[in-house]
């Protein structure tokens, strides 16, 4: 397992800093990154990907400096707002191109493309030009591109954009599984989504990176047994779905759709208390003296305090 270390990193454009200095270690796990528009989330992603050289400091991947060992960047997978797919090529040709770029053994191309296409339900799209795909289809094709190889570090910039509820929940499960043995930095504007996925919560504000408590390993490993759904029969209101043993949310939604019920959104229900790892300096103490737990609501309040420009 490979972690990422930011050692005094300052980054920006035309010599003007946007973020930093940042000193932090991103160990294997799901690090969810929150921040207001313009806070520097994309800048941080670019620096970690080795696309934007830092103005000062170093980015170390397993102890290797990305600036001096450019080949180390092959261990990093990046998903950005704009899909890294040529609109003039078919989905299959795009995946074939990226398999070559990533140095994947030629003998494995067909197998890896087939597996990635099946994982994101795009088998029927392989022969279609990406210019003809919907936003959600394009996102699924780009996720397939990301999984062709087995990168140690994954940088995901709002990966749920455009995904239908079933695809989004499938992708969340995949992200959780990656976090068990990879370093994942996951950017989102959704606080509930962050609370659901994160093994570590990060808020970027004023160029500084603040760490907040997140759910413990036991909670992250457990699959939710209840979900809130928005459906065509509910008139836009959330309705609770309690899953029986051995039933997945995908199977439950598939049953609703087969019965003529449209599902427009889904979110897992997470209750109870979570353990505290650290609370960054400058954030009000959200634990009670002598305790090691905080409520989910208290963590969400601390996030909103950081995100509020007036705080």
Secondary structure, DSSP 8 states (H G I E B T S, - for coil): ---EEEEEEEEEETTEEEEEEEEEEE-SEEEEEE--TTSSHHHHHHHHHTSS--SEEEEEETTEETTT-GGGGGGEEEE-SS-SS-TTSBHHHHHHHHHHHTT--GGGHHHHHHHHHHHTT-GGGTTSBGGGS-HHHHHHHHHHHHTSS--SEEEEESTTTT--HHHHHHHHHHHHHHHTTSEEEEE-S-HHHHHHH-SEEEEEETTEEEEE----HHHHHS--SEEEEEETTTTT-EEEEE--TT--HHHHHHHHHHTT--EEEEEE---SEEE-----TTS---S-TT-SEEEHHHHHHHHHHHH-TT-
